[in-house]
Amino acid sequence: MLKKGLLKAVGVTIYLVYLLIMFALFGTSASYFARFLYRYWVYKEMDQMLIFKAGGCALLIMTLSAIGALLF
């Protein structure tokens, strides 16, 4: 009985870490995009590296979503 409860607790913990990583990636991607927009509107320059970083976060989000759909 204890083993089954322990396995369930570990599964819930892994799922919560998965959600934490997903929210962190969403926040990071939004932050890069907001910095890009601010730099474009205020300084009239386009820093493409910020868009690439936001795109990388978006790709990680899509990859983790696919993995999460298969595991959870």
PDB file of N, CA, C and O in Angstrom, chain B, residues numbered from 101:
ATOM      1  N   MET B 101       0.828  -1.202   0.000  1.00  0.00           N
ATOM      2  CA  MET B 101       0.000   0.000   0.000  1.00  0.00           C
ATOM      3  C   MET B 101       0.860   1.248   0.000  1.00  0.00           C
ATOM      4  O   MET B 101       0.574   2.211  -0.712  1.00  0.00           O
ATOM      5  N   LEU B 102       1.909   1.230   0.796  1.00  0.00           N
ATOM      6  CA  LEU B 102       2.797   2.389   0.876  1.00  0.00           C
ATOM      7  C   LEU B 102       3.508   2.622  -0.454  1.00  0.00           C
ATOM      8  O   LEU B 102       3.721   3.763  -0.862  1.00  0.00           O
ATOM      9  N   LYS B 103       3.872   1.530  -1.126  1.00  0.00           N
ATOM     10  CA  LYS B 103       4.582   1.648  -2.391  1.00  0.00           C
ATOM     11  C   LYS B 103       3.699   2.298  -3.459  1.00  0.00           C
ATOM     12  O   LYS B 103       4.174   3.120  -4.242  1.00  0.00           O
ATOM     13  N   LYS B 104       2.433   1.936  -3.491  1.00  0.00           N
ATOM     14  CA  LYS B 104       1.513   2.509  -4.478  1.00  0.00           C
ATOM     15  C   LYS B 104       1.319   4.003  -4.204  1.00  0.00           C
ATOM     16  O   LYS B 104       1.296   4.799  -5.142  1.00  0.00           O
ATOM     17  N   GLY B 105       1.182   4.385  -2.964  1.00  0.00           N
ATOM     18  CA  GLY B 105       1.028   5.795  -2.612  1.00  0.00           C
ATOM     19  C   GLY B 105       2.275   6.598  -2.930  1.00  0.00           C
ATOM     20  O   GLY B 105       2.194   7.751  -3.353  1.00  0.00           O
ATOM     21  N   LEU B 106       3.440   5.973  -2.721  1.00  0.00           N
ATOM     22  CA  LEU B 106       4.703   6.641  -3.020  1.00  0.00           C
ATOM     23  C   LEU B 106       4.855   6.867  -4.518  1.00  0.00           C
ATOM     24  O   LEU B 106       5.292   7.936  -4.945  1.00  0.00           O
ATOM     25  N   LEU B 107       4.498   5.869  -5.315  1.00  0.00           N
ATOM     26  CA  LEU B 107       4.576   6.019  -6.769  1.00  0.00           C
ATOM     27  C   LEU B 107       3.624   7.102  -7.271  1.00  0.00           C
ATOM     28  O   LEU B 107       3.962   7.843  -8.194  1.00  0.00           O
ATOM     29  N   LYS B 108       2.461   7.195  -6.683  1.00  0.00           N
ATOM     30  CA  LYS B 108       1.506   8.229  -7.063  1.00  0.00           C
ATOM     31  C   LYS B 108       2.047   9.616  -6.710  1.00  0.00           C
ATOM     32  O   LYS B 108       1.891  10.561  -7.483  1.00  0.00           O
ATOM     33  N   ALA B 109       2.678   9.735  -5.547  1.00  0.00           N
ATOM     34  CA  ALA B 109       3.251  11.015  -5.128  1.00  0.00           C
ATOM     35  C   ALA B 109       4.390  11.430  -6.046  1.00  0.00           C
ATOM     36  O   ALA B 109       4.527  12.610  -6.370  1.00  0.00           O
ATOM     37  N   VAL B 110       5.201  10.478  -6.465  1.00  0.00           N
ATOM     38  CA  VAL B 110       6.300  10.783  -7.387  1.00  0.00           C
ATOM     39  C   VAL B 110       5.743  11.215  -8.737  1.00  0.00           C
ATOM     40  O   VAL B 110       6.272  12.140  -9.354  1.00  0.00           O
ATOM     41  N   GLY B 111       4.687  10.561  -9.203  1.00  0.00           N
ATOM     42  CA  GLY B 111       4.065  10.937 -10.469  1.00  0.00           C
ATOM     43  C   GLY B 111       3.493  12.344 -10.428  1.00  0.00           C
ATOM     44  O   GLY B 111       3.630  13.102 -11.388  1.00  0.00           O
ATOM     45  N   VAL B 112       2.857  12.691  -9.326  1.00  0.00           N
ATOM     46  CA  VAL B 112       2.302  14.037  -9.171  1.00  0.00           C
ATOM     47  C   VAL B 112       3.427  15.066  -9.122  1.00  0.00           C
ATOM     48  O   VAL B 112       3.305  16.148  -9.696  1.00  0.00           O
ATOM     49  N   THR B 113       4.511  14.736  -8.444  1.00  0.00           N
ATOM     50  CA  THR B 113       5.651  15.651  -8.361  1.00  0.00           C
ATOM     51  C   THR B 113       6.254  15.888  -9.738  1.00  0.00           C
ATOM     52  O   THR B 113       6.572  17.026 -10.083  1.00  0.00           O
ATOM     53  N   ILE B 114       6.413  14.845 -10.520  1.00  0.00           N
ATOM     54  CA  ILE B 114       6.950  14.992 -11.875  1.00  0.00           C
ATOM     55  C   ILE B 114       6.021  15.847 -12.720  1.00  0.00           C
ATOM     56  O   ILE B 114       6.489  16.679 -13.496  1.00  0.00           O
ATOM     57  N   TYR B 115       4.717  15.659 -12.584  1.00  0.00           N
ATOM     58  CA  TYR B 115       3.761  16.458 -13.341  1.00  0.00           C
ATOM     59  C   TYR B 115       3.822  17.929 -12.932  1.00  0.00           C
ATOM     60  O   TYR B 115       3.728  18.809 -13.787  1.00  0.00           O
ATOM     61  N   LEU B 116       3.977  18.207 -11.640  1.00  0.00           N
ATOM     62  CA  LEU B 116       4.080  19.591 -11.182  1.00  0.00           C
ATOM     63  C   LEU B 116       5.362  20.254 -11.672  1.00  0.00           C
ATOM     64  O   LEU B 116       5.354  21.436 -12.014  1.00  0.00           O
ATOM     65  N   VAL B 117       6.450  19.514 -11.710  1.00  0.00           N
ATOM     66  CA  VAL B 117       7.702  20.052 -12.263  1.00  0.00           C
ATOM     67  C   VAL B 117       7.537  20.325 -13.750  1.00  0.00           C
ATOM     68  O   VAL B 117       8.031  21.332 -14.259  1.00  0.00           O
ATOM     69  N   TYR B 118       6.844  19.431 -14.446  1.00  0.00           N
ATOM     70  CA  TYR B 118       6.540  19.629 -15.876  1.00  0.00           C
ATOM     71  C   TYR B 118       5.747  20.919 -16.080  1.00  0.00           C
ATOM     72  O   TYR B 118       6.066  21.708 -16.969  1.00  0.00           O
ATOM     73  N   LEU B 119       4.726  21.136 -15.268  1.00  0.00           N
ATOM     74  CA  LEU B 119       3.932  22.364 -15.392  1.00  0.00           C
ATOM     75  C   LEU B 119       4.752  23.608 -15.060  1.00  0.00           C
ATOM     76  O   LEU B 119       4.604  24.640 -15.715  1.00  0.00           O
ATOM     77  N   LEU B 120       5.606  23.519 -14.060  1.00  0.00           N
ATOM     78  CA  LEU B 120       6.469  24.639 -13.688  1.00  0.00           C
ATOM     79  C   LEU B 120       7.399  25.010 -14.844  1.00  0.00           C
ATOM     80  O   LEU B 120       7.583  26.192 -15.134  1.00  0.00           O
ATOM     81  N   ILE B 121       7.981  24.017 -15.497  1.00  0.00           N
ATOM     82  CA  ILE B 121       8.860  24.280 -16.632  1.00  0.00           C
ATOM     83  C   ILE B 121       8.075  24.906 -17.781  1.00  0.00           C
ATOM     84  O   ILE B 121       8.566  25.821 -18.443  1.00  0.00           O
ATOM     85  N   MET B 122       6.865  24.421 -18.021  1.00  0.00           N
ATOM     86  CA  MET B 122       6.042  24.985 -19.108  1.00  0.00           C
ATOM     87  C   MET B 122       5.715  26.454 -18.833  1.00  0.00           C
ATOM     88  O   MET B 122       5.849  27.290 -19.726  1.00  0.00           O
ATOM     89  N   PHE B 123       5.292  26.776 -17.622  1.00  0.00           N
ATOM     90  CA  PHE B 123       4.974  28.170 -17.291  1.00  0.00           C
ATOM     91  C   PHE B 123       6.213  29.052 -17.352  1.00  0.00           C
ATOM     92  O   PHE B 123       6.133  30.205 -17.775  1.00  0.00           O
ATOM     93  N   ALA B 124       7.358  28.520 -16.933  1.00  0.00           N
ATOM     94  CA  ALA B 124       8.605  29.285 -17.000  1.00  0.00           C
ATOM     95  C   ALA B 124       8.976  29.577 -18.448  1.00  0.00           C
ATOM     96  O   ALA B 124       9.433  30.677 -18.761  1.00  0.00           O
ATOM     97  N   LEU B 125       8.783  28.602 -19.334  1.00  0.00           N
ATOM     98  CA  LEU B 125       9.083  28.828 -20.751  1.00  0.00           C
ATOM     99  C   LEU B 125       8.123  29.841 -21.365  1.00  0.00           C
ATOM    100  O   LEU B 125       8.539  30.677 -22.168  1.00  0.00           O
ATOM    101  N   PHE B 126       6.836  29.775 -20.996  1.00  0.00           N
ATOM    102  CA  PHE B 126       5.883  30.776 -21.491  1.00  0.00           C
ATOM    103  C   PHE B 126       6.297  32.174 -21.039  1.00  0.00           C
ATOM    104  O   PHE B 126       6.279  33.115 -21.833  1.00  0.00           O
ATOM    105  N   GLY B 127       6.666  32.313 -19.780  1.00  0.00           N
ATOM    106  CA  GLY B 127       7.068  33.612 -19.256  1.00  0.00           C
ATOM    107  C   GLY B 127       8.335  34.128 -19.908  1.00  0.00           C
ATOM    108  O   GLY B 127       8.437  35.316 -20.215  1.00  0.00           O
ATOM    109  N   THR B 128       9.301  33.249 -20.124  1.00  0.00           N
ATOM    110  CA  THR B 128      10.546  33.648 -20.763  1.00  0.00           C
ATOM    111  C   THR B 128      10.304  34.078 -22.199  1.00  0.00           C
ATOM    112  O   THR B 128      10.853  35.084 -22.648  1.00  0.00           O
ATOM    113  N   SER B 129       9.497  33.333 -22.914  1.00  0.00           N
ATOM    114  CA  SER B 129       9.182  33.685 -24.297  1.00  0.00           C
ATOM    115  C   SER B 129       8.456  35.030 -24.377  1.00  0.00           C
ATOM    116  O   SER B 129       8.765  35.855 -25.237  1.00  0.00           O
ATOM    117  N   ALA B 130       7.507  35.243 -23.496  1.00  0.00           N
ATOM    118  CA  ALA B 130       6.778  36.514 -23.486  1.00  0.00           C
ATOM    119  C   ALA B 130       7.703  37.671 -23.126  1.00  0.00           C
ATOM    120  O   ALA B 130       7.564  38.772 -23.658  1.00  0.00           O
ATOM    121  N   SER B 131       8.648  37.421 -22.221  1.00  0.00           N
ATOM    122  CA  SER B 131       9.602  38.455 -21.828  1.00  0.00           C
ATOM    123  C   SER B 131      10.498  38.849 -23.004  1.00  0.00           C
ATOM    124  O   SER B 131      10.727  40.036 -23.238  1.00  0.00           O
ATOM    125  N   TYR B 132      10.998  37.871 -23.734  1.00  0.00           N
ATOM    126  CA  TYR B 132      11.820  38.177 -24.910  1.00  0.00           C
ATOM    127  C   TYR B 132      11.030  38.956 -25.952  1.00  0.00           C
ATOM    128  O   TYR B 132      11.544  39.900 -26.553  1.00  0.00           O
ATOM    129  N   PHE B 133       9.783  38.558 -26.163  1.00  0.00           N
ATOM    130  CA  PHE B 133       8.963  39.241 -27.152  1.00  0.00           C
ATOM    131  C   PHE B 133       8.655  40.674 -26.715  1.00  0.00           C
ATOM    132  O   PHE B 133       8.673  41.590 -27.538  1.00  0.00           O
ATOM    133  N   ALA B 134       8.373  40.873 -25.431  1.00  0.00           N
ATOM    134  CA  ALA B 134       8.106  42.221 -24.927  1.00  0.00           C
ATOM    135  C   ALA B 134       9.356  43.100 -25.033  1.00  0.00           C
ATOM    136  O   ALA B 134       9.258  44.282 -25.366  1.00  0.00           O
ATOM    137  N   ARG B 135      10.520  42.528 -24.753  1.00  0.00           N
ATOM    138  CA  ARG B 135      11.760  43.293 -24.903  1.00  0.00           C
ATOM    139  C   ARG B 135      12.000  43.675 -26.355  1.00  0.00           C
ATOM    140  O   ARG B 135      12.468  44.776 -26.645  1.00  0.00           O
ATOM    141  N   PHE B 136      11.680  42.763 -27.267  1.00  0.00           N
ATOM    142  CA  PHE B 136      11.812  43.060 -28.693  1.00  0.00           C
ATOM    143  C   PHE B 136      10.899  44.220 -29.088  1.00  0.00           C
ATOM    144  O   PHE B 136      11.333  45.155 -29.761  1.00  0.00           O
ATOM    145  N   LEU B 137       9.634  44.157 -28.669  1.00  0.00           N
ATOM    146  CA  LEU B 137       8.691  45.223 -29.002  1.00  0.00           C
ATOM    147  C   LEU B 137       9.115  46.558 -28.398  1.00  0.00           C
ATOM    148  O   LEU B 137       9.023  47.588 -29.066  1.00  0.00           O
ATOM    149  N   TYR B 138       9.569  46.561 -27.172  1.00  0.00           N
ATOM    150  CA  TYR B 138      10.019  47.790 -26.527  1.00  0.00           C
ATOM    151  C   TYR B 138      11.202  48.390 -27.284  1.00  0.00           C
ATOM    152  O   TYR B 138      11.239  49.591 -27.549  1.00  0.00           O
ATOM    153  N   ARG B 139      12.155  47.547 -27.623  1.00  0.00           N
ATOM    154  CA  ARG B 139      13.332  48.033 -28.342  1.00  0.00           C
ATOM    155  C   ARG B 139      12.949  48.592 -29.715  1.00  0.00           C
ATOM    156  O   ARG B 139      13.525  49.575 -30.180  1.00  0.00           O
ATOM    157  N   TYR B 140      11.970  47.950 -30.352  1.00  0.00           N
ATOM    158  CA  TYR B 140      11.553  48.425 -31.672  1.00  0.00           C
ATOM    159  C   TYR B 140      10.798  49.751 -31.559  1.00  0.00           C
ATOM    160  O   TYR B 140      11.048  50.669 -32.339  1.00  0.00           O
ATOM    161  N   TRP B 141       9.887  49.859 -30.606  1.00  0.00           N
ATOM    162  CA  TRP B 141       9.087  51.075 -30.489  1.00  0.00           C
ATOM    163  C   TRP B 141       9.885  52.259 -29.956  1.00  0.00           C
ATOM    164  O   TRP B 141       9.711  53.381 -30.430  1.00  0.00           O
ATOM    165  N   VAL B 142      10.748  52.027 -28.989  1.00  0.00           N
ATOM    166  CA  VAL B 142      11.471  53.134 -28.350  1.00  0.00           C
ATOM    167  C   VAL B 142      12.743  53.493 -29.114  1.00  0.00           C
ATOM    168  O   VAL B 142      12.987  54.665 -29.400  1.00  0.00           O
ATOM    169  N   TYR B 143      13.549  52.492 -29.442  1.00  0.00           N
ATOM    170  CA  TYR B 143      14.847  52.766 -30.053  1.00  0.00           C
ATOM    171  C   TYR B 143      14.849  52.610 -31.572  1.00  0.00           C
ATOM    172  O   TYR B 143      15.851  52.924 -32.213  1.00  0.00           O
ATOM    173  N   LYS B 144      13.768  52.140 -32.154  1.00  0.00           N
ATOM    174  CA  LYS B 144      13.635  51.928 -33.601  1.00  0.00           C
ATOM    175  C   LYS B 144      14.735  51.028 -34.162  1.00  0.00           C
ATOM    176  O   LYS B 144      15.269  51.268 -35.245  1.00  0.00           O
ATOM    177  N   GLU B 145      15.058  49.984 -33.396  1.00  0.00           N
ATOM    178  CA  GLU B 145      16.013  48.999 -33.881  1.00  0.00           C
ATOM    179  C   GLU B 145      15.466  47.606 -33.599  1.00  0.00           C
ATOM    180  O   GLU B 145      14.772  47.387 -32.607  1.00  0.00           O
ATOM    181  N   MET B 146      15.786  46.677 -34.481  1.00  0.00           N
ATOM    182  CA  MET B 146      15.303  45.307 -34.338  1.00  0.00           C
ATOM    183  C   MET B 146      16.452  44.398 -33.917  1.00  0.00           C
ATOM    184  O   MET B 146      17.397  44.189 -34.678  1.00  0.00           O
ATOM    185  N   ASP B 147      16.370  43.871 -32.732  1.00  0.00           N
ATOM    186  CA  ASP B 147      17.347  42.899 -32.252  1.00  0.00           C
ATOM    187  C   ASP B 147      16.789  41.508 -32.546  1.00  0.00           C
ATOM    188  O   ASP B 147      15.935  41.004 -31.818  1.00  0.00           O
ATOM    189  N   GLN B 148      17.281  40.897 -33.617  1.00  0.00           N
ATOM    190  CA  GLN B 148      16.725  39.613 -34.048  1.00  0.00           C
ATOM    191  C   GLN B 148      17.041  38.484 -33.076  1.00  0.00           C
ATOM    192  O   GLN B 148      16.348  37.467 -33.061  1.00  0.00           O
ATOM    193  N   MET B 149      18.067  38.652 -32.275  1.00  0.00           N
ATOM    194  CA  MET B 149      18.414  37.600 -31.321  1.00  0.00           C
ATOM    195  C   MET B 149      17.282  37.374 -30.316  1.00  0.00           C
ATOM    196  O   MET B 149      17.064  36.246 -29.873  1.00  0.00           O
ATOM    197  N   LEU B 150      16.561  38.440 -29.955  1.00  0.00           N
ATOM    198  CA  LEU B 150      15.437  38.284 -29.030  1.00  0.00           C
ATOM    199  C   LEU B 150      14.324  37.452 -29.654  1.00  0.00           C
ATOM    200  O   LEU B 150      13.698  36.639 -28.974  1.00  0.00           O
ATOM    201  N   ILE B 151      14.076  37.655 -30.950  1.00  0.00           N
ATOM    202  CA  ILE B 151      13.052  36.859 -31.642  1.00  0.00           C
ATOM    203  C   ILE B 151      13.490  35.397 -31.735  1.00  0.00           C
ATOM    204  O   ILE B 151      12.675  34.490 -31.567  1.00  0.00           O
ATOM    205  N   PHE B 152      14.782  35.169 -32.003  1.00  0.00           N
ATOM    206  CA  PHE B 152      15.276  33.792 -32.067  1.00  0.00           C
ATOM    207  C   PHE B 152      15.144  33.093 -30.709  1.00  0.00           C
ATOM    208  O   PHE B 152      14.787  31.917 -30.640  1.00  0.00           O
ATOM    209  N   LYS B 153      15.434  33.822 -29.642  1.00  0.00           N
ATOM    210  CA  LYS B 153      15.305  33.237 -28.295  1.00  0.00           C
ATOM    211  C   LYS B 153      13.844  32.942 -27.968  1.00  0.00           C
ATOM    212  O   LYS B 153      13.536  31.900 -27.391  1.00  0.00           O
ATOM    213  N   ALA B 154      12.944  33.856 -28.334  1.00  0.00           N
ATOM    214  CA  ALA B 154      11.512  33.619 -28.105  1.00  0.00           C
ATOM    215  C   ALA B 154      11.029  32.428 -28.932  1.00  0.00           C
ATOM    216  O   ALA B 154      10.222  31.625 -28.464  1.00  0.00           O
ATOM    217  N   GLY B 155      11.525  32.323 -30.156  1.00  0.00           N
ATOM    218  CA  GLY B 155      11.169  31.182 -31.003  1.00  0.00           C
ATOM    219  C   GLY B 155      11.699  29.875 -30.447  1.00  0.00           C
ATOM    220  O   GLY B 155      11.028  28.846 -30.524  1.00  0.00           O
ATOM    221  N   GLY B 156      12.906  29.911 -29.883  1.00  0.00           N
ATOM    222  CA  GLY B 156      13.454  28.708 -29.257  1.00  0.00           C
ATOM    223  C   GLY B 156      12.616  28.256 -28.081  1.00  0.00           C
ATOM    224  O   GLY B 156      12.389  27.062 -27.890  1.00  0.00           O
ATOM    225  N   CYS B 157      12.153  29.223 -27.285  1.00  0.00           N
ATOM    226  CA  CYS B 157      11.263  28.880 -26.161  1.00  0.00           C
ATOM    227  C   CYS B 157       9.954  28.289 -26.681  1.00  0.00           C
ATOM    228  O   CYS B 157       9.429  27.334 -26.108  1.00  0.00           O
ATOM    229  N   ALA B 158       9.430  28.856 -27.763  1.00  0.00           N
ATOM    230  CA  ALA B 158       8.184  28.338 -28.337  1.00  0.00           C
ATOM    231  C   ALA B 158       8.373  26.909 -28.839  1.00  0.00           C
ATOM    232  O   ALA B 158       7.485  26.072 -28.672  1.00  0.00           O
ATOM    233  N   LEU B 159       9.516  26.624 -29.449  1.00  0.00           N
ATOM    234  CA  LEU B 159       9.784  25.259 -29.907  1.00  0.00           C
ATOM    235  C   LEU B 159       9.902  24.288 -28.732  1.00  0.00           C
ATOM    236  O   LEU B 159       9.422  23.156 -28.803  1.00  0.00           O
ATOM    237  N   LEU B 160      10.542  24.737 -27.653  1.00  0.00           N
ATOM    238  CA  LEU B 160      10.617  23.881 -26.463  1.00  0.00           C
ATOM    239  C   LEU B 160       9.238  23.632 -25.864  1.00  0.00           C
ATOM    240  O   LEU B 160       8.949  22.530 -25.398  1.00  0.00           O
ATOM    241  N   ILE B 161       8.391  24.651 -25.878  1.00  0.00           N
ATOM    242  CA  ILE B 161       7.030  24.495 -25.359  1.00  0.00           C
ATOM    243  C   ILE B 161       6.272  23.461 -26.184  1.00  0.00           C
ATOM    244  O   ILE B 161       5.596  22.594 -25.631  1.00  0.00           O
ATOM    245  N   MET B 162       6.387  23.552 -27.511  1.00  0.00           N
ATOM    246  CA  MET B 162       5.684  22.584 -28.372  1.00  0.00           C
ATOM    247  C   MET B 162       6.226  21.176 -28.171  1.00  0.00           C
ATOM    248  O   MET B 162       5.456  20.215 -28.144  1.00  0.00           O
ATOM    249  N   THR B 163       7.540  21.043 -28.029  1.00  0.00           N
ATOM    250  CA  THR B 163       8.137  19.724 -27.820  1.00  0.00           C
ATOM    251  C   THR B 163       7.684  19.130 -26.481  1.00  0.00           C
ATOM    252  O   THR B 163       7.301  17.962 -26.406  1.00  0.00           O
ATOM    253  N   LEU B 164       7.734  19.945 -25.438  1.00  0.00           N
ATOM    254  CA  LEU B 164       7.301  19.449 -24.128  1.00  0.00           C
ATOM    255  C   LEU B 164       5.799  19.148 -24.102  1.00  0.00           C
ATOM    256  O   LEU B 164       5.363  18.233 -23.403  1.00  0.00           O
ATOM    257  N   SER B 165       5.019  19.901 -24.850  1.00  0.00           N
ATOM    258  CA  SER B 165       3.579  19.620 -24.916  1.00  0.00           C
ATOM    259  C   SER B 165       3.331  18.263 -25.557  1.00  0.00           C
ATOM    260  O   SER B 165       2.477  17.502 -25.101  1.00  0.00           O
ATOM    261  N   ALA B 166       4.082  17.959 -26.619  1.00  0.00           N
ATOM    262  CA  ALA B 166       3.918  16.661 -27.272  1.00  0.00           C
ATOM    263  C   ALA B 166       4.351  15.533 -26.348  1.00  0.00           C
ATOM    264  O   ALA B 166       3.686  14.500 -26.265  1.00  0.00           O
ATOM    265  N   ILE B 167       5.458  15.730 -25.658  1.00  0.00           N
ATOM    266  CA  ILE B 167       5.934  14.701 -24.729  1.00  0.00           C
ATOM    267  C   ILE B 167       4.945  14.536 -23.570  1.00  0.00           C
ATOM    268  O   ILE B 167       4.661  13.417 -23.141  1.00  0.00           O
ATOM    269  N   GLY B 168       4.425  15.662 -23.068  1.00  0.00           N
ATOM    270  CA  GLY B 168       3.441  15.606 -21.991  1.00  0.00           C
ATOM    271  C   GLY B 168       2.160  14.915 -22.392  1.00  0.00           C
ATOM    272  O   GLY B 168       1.551  14.204 -21.592  1.00  0.00           O
ATOM    273  N   ALA B 169       1.743  15.125 -23.649  1.00  0.00           N
ATOM    274  CA  ALA B 169       0.524  14.455 -24.131  1.00  0.00           C
ATOM    275  C   ALA B 169       0.719  12.939 -24.183  1.00  0.00           C
ATOM    276  O   ALA B 169      -0.224  12.178 -23.965  1.00  0.00           O
ATOM    277  N   LEU B 170       1.932  12.511 -24.471  1.00  0.00           N
ATOM    278  CA  LEU B 170       2.191  11.069 -24.520  1.00  0.00           C
ATOM    279  C   LEU B 170       2.360  10.461 -23.119  1.00  0.00           C
ATOM    280  O   LEU B 170       1.957   9.322 -22.884  1.00  0.00           O
ATOM    281  N   LEU B 171       2.952  11.217 -22.200  1.00  0.00           N
ATOM    282  CA  LEU B 171       3.239  10.662 -20.878  1.00  0.00           C
ATOM    283  C   LEU B 171       2.082  10.825 -19.879  1.00  0.00           C
ATOM    284  O   LEU B 171       1.789   9.912 -19.106  1.00  0.00           O
ATOM    285  N   PHE B 172       1.440  11.976 -19.904  1.00  0.00           N
ATOM    286  CA  PHE B 172       0.422  12.243 -18.901  1.00  0.00           C
ATOM    287  C   PHE B 172      -0.923  12.090 -19.526  1.00  0.00           C
ATOM    288  O   PHE B 172      -1.939  12.271 -18.856  1.00  0.00           O
TER     289      PHE B 172
END
